Every structure is written in structure tokens, then in C-alpha cells.
């Protein structure tokens, strides 16, 4: 389905019934990365999964993008669907959008789940993202696939799940360069650690213990910055922990949601 949101066409899907649960995906993926969680949670929740600006079947206008813009895209989608309150879970970029959204629209989220994400990058983060964006613009998304998969999944998973790795590879390749560049520049500037204490909704943080992109130290930083935040570390998982360890990820998320249903 498509909706006109904040000046762009946004693609989304809805499955199930019950309280609204919104899922925000990683950079260079789309809403289909949440397939295991949609299947498991849609019997209890009305699950809205959408393609972020610049990804999937949503529009990919030229940048620059900002996290405020991406949060406004989500707010416009919720308003268009008549969703006044919802649970939200976001992984990586989706978690950064979630933090920005929670601070900008404090009365909307019933809970906030932040998976394999960060509230701020170290000083060298800006240069790292600039290099990746330059590579995408000069060589195309194919030049980023191998390195991205190496950061996203453990070697054991890459070897034992070739079909899943191939599917994710195609998501990376299919990401428009403008979308990758725009969103990459937006998330490179995240710096909300000092404001996390303002988030009133219950917060859960999930992180793979082998996540090299947003390592567990970044999750601990979020937990320490906001009193009452729950933290769960998934063993033997890297950055895309919801796909590498779907059962463990879904169990933790479902338990958290049930306690705040």
C-alpha cells in the first residue's frame, strides 16, 4: 500500500489485529527485514511495517535528509492511518528514527524498542559515513555489499544461511544511491544521548553481542542515559539480530510488549 506522507509516497504493509506496533528497518534494507517478527506478532498486534524514505518502494528524492525529516515522515504516515498511539520497534537506522520521533512527538509512543542502534556516534563516525556515501555515489551499491554483510552478520551465519544472505544482499543492491546517501548523512549526525531522559515511554534496548556496527557499548550508553531502560544482549548475533536470531529477538520483544500492552 502507498500513502502520501510529508511530500513523498511511502510504501507500507499492515498485518494482524490488536494494538498498533510499528516497525522501522535498517539502512539499506526495507520493511521485509521484519518478516519473522511480523509473522510471530501479528496474531496479537496490528503490525505496520513501512519503507523509510529512500528505501524499498518508497520515494527516494535527492537529499539532504535529516532525522527530523524521517521522524516527520513517520508521523505523517501515522496521522494518515488514524493512529494516535502505537508501540514502536526500530533497528539501527530505525532505532535512530525512533529516538528522534519519541523526543519530537512525546505523546504517541506507548513503548519504544531500540535494537542494534546508537544515540550518538564518536567523532570519527562522520568520516566513516562520508566514506561510505562517497563509495555509493562513485561505485554504486554493489561496492558496499560485502563489507555491509560482514558487519551485519556473524561469519557462522553467513556460511550456514546462504539463502538469507542472498536475500539481504539484494535489498542492499536495490537501495537507491540517493536514499542510502540521504539517510546515511542523516543518521551520521545523531546526538541525542543527553536528551534520552526526556522519553517517557518504557524503553527496551536489544543488541547482538557481536555487533560491530553499533556495538553493545552503545546500547549500554543508552541504558545509562535513561533510567529504567531495559537491556537485553543476544548471544552469537551481530548487527541484524532480528534475522540472525529471530526466535530470541522476538521472544524478548513480545515479552516487553505484553508487559506494557
Secondary structure as GFF3:
##gff-version 3
##sequence-region A 1 261
A	DSSP	beta_strand	2	5	.	.	.	ID=ss1
A	DSSP	beta_strand	8	15	.	.	.	ID=ss2
A	DSSP	beta_strand	19	24	.	.	.	ID=ss3
A	DSSP	three_ten_helix	31	34	.	.	.	ID=ss4
A	DSSP	alpha_helix	35	41	.	.	.	ID=ss5
A	DSSP	beta_strand	45	50	.	.	.	ID=ss6
A	DSSP	alpha_helix	67	80	.	.	.	ID=ss7
A	DSSP	beta_strand	86	91	.	.	.	ID=ss8
A	DSSP	alpha_helix	93	104	.	.	.	ID=ss9
A	DSSP	beta_strand	109	115	.	.	.	ID=ss10
A	DSSP	alpha_helix	125	139	.	.	.	ID=ss11
A	DSSP	alpha_helix	142	152	.	.	.	ID=ss12
A	DSSP	alpha_helix	155	160	.	.	.	ID=ss13
A	DSSP	alpha_helix	162	174	.	.	.	ID=ss14
A	DSSP	alpha_helix	177	188	.	.	.	ID=ss15
A	DSSP	three_ten_helix	193	198	.	.	.	ID=ss16
A	DSSP	beta_strand	202	208	.	.	.	ID=ss17
A	DSSP	alpha_helix	216	225	.	.	.	ID=ss18
A	DSSP	beta_strand	230	234	.	.	.	ID=ss19
A	DSSP	alpha_helix	241	244	.	.	.	ID=ss20
A	DSSP	alpha_helix	246	259	.	.	.	ID=ss21
###
